[in-house]
Each structure stands twice: as C-alpha cells, then as structure tokens.
Amino acid sequence: MKWTSIAAIWALFWVLSAFLVMPFGVKTHDEVGKEKVPGQSLSAPANFNPRRLLARASVLSTALFWLYYANYVNRWITIKDLDIGPLLGL
C-alpha cells in the first residue's frame, strides 16, 4: 500500500473519529454552573477543549487504521465474505 493511500485512509478514519468522540466529556453551562450569555443556546458547551478532541480522535483513528491495515494484510474479511446479494434482492 502506498504512503499516500495510508495517509488518505487515516484521514478518513480521523474525521470519523472526531465526530465520534466530540460529545464525550462536554458539559453545558447549566451542568458546570456558569452564567449563560444572552442569546446563547441552551446546549452550547461550556468546557469544549479542542486539544482534547484532537488527541482523542488521533488515538482512536490510529487504532482503527491499524485494525484496517491488519485486515488488509491478513485478509481476515474480504469482499467475498460480505454477501450482500440477498439484501439487494439479487
């Protein structure tokens, strides 16, 4: 596998991971006890930390990529194993 393919696949896993880990650990102003700004949404985060998001997403995406790469090398699950013909009515 070329390094460009590795980078592209890892980036796709990173974006997916960022959306997966984004809601964990975030609290609203009511939960933290802070005062809200007038016009602020009730669900706006009070303690959003982008560095924590970057770190969590990077760790998760790296783990997912290595699982993908191990499957790519060892051929544990192939396209032949995914028989979706009956689902499509074929």
Stockholm file with secondary structure:
# STOCKHOLM 1.0

chainA/1-90         MKWTSIAAIWALFWVLSAFLVMPFGVKTHDEVGKEKVPGQSLSAPANFNPRRLLARASVLSTALFWLYYANYVNRWITIKDLDIGPLLGL
#=GR chainA/1-90 SS CCHHHHHHHHHHHHHHHHHHHTTTTCCBHHHHTCCCCTTCCTTCBSSCCHHHHHHHHHHHHHHHHHHHHHHHHHTSSCGGGCCCHHHHTC
#=GC SS_cons        CCHHHHHHHHHHHHHHHHHHHTTTTCCBHHHHTCCCCTTCCTTCBSSCCHHHHHHHHHHHHHHHHHHHHHHHHHTSSCGGGCCCHHHHTC
//
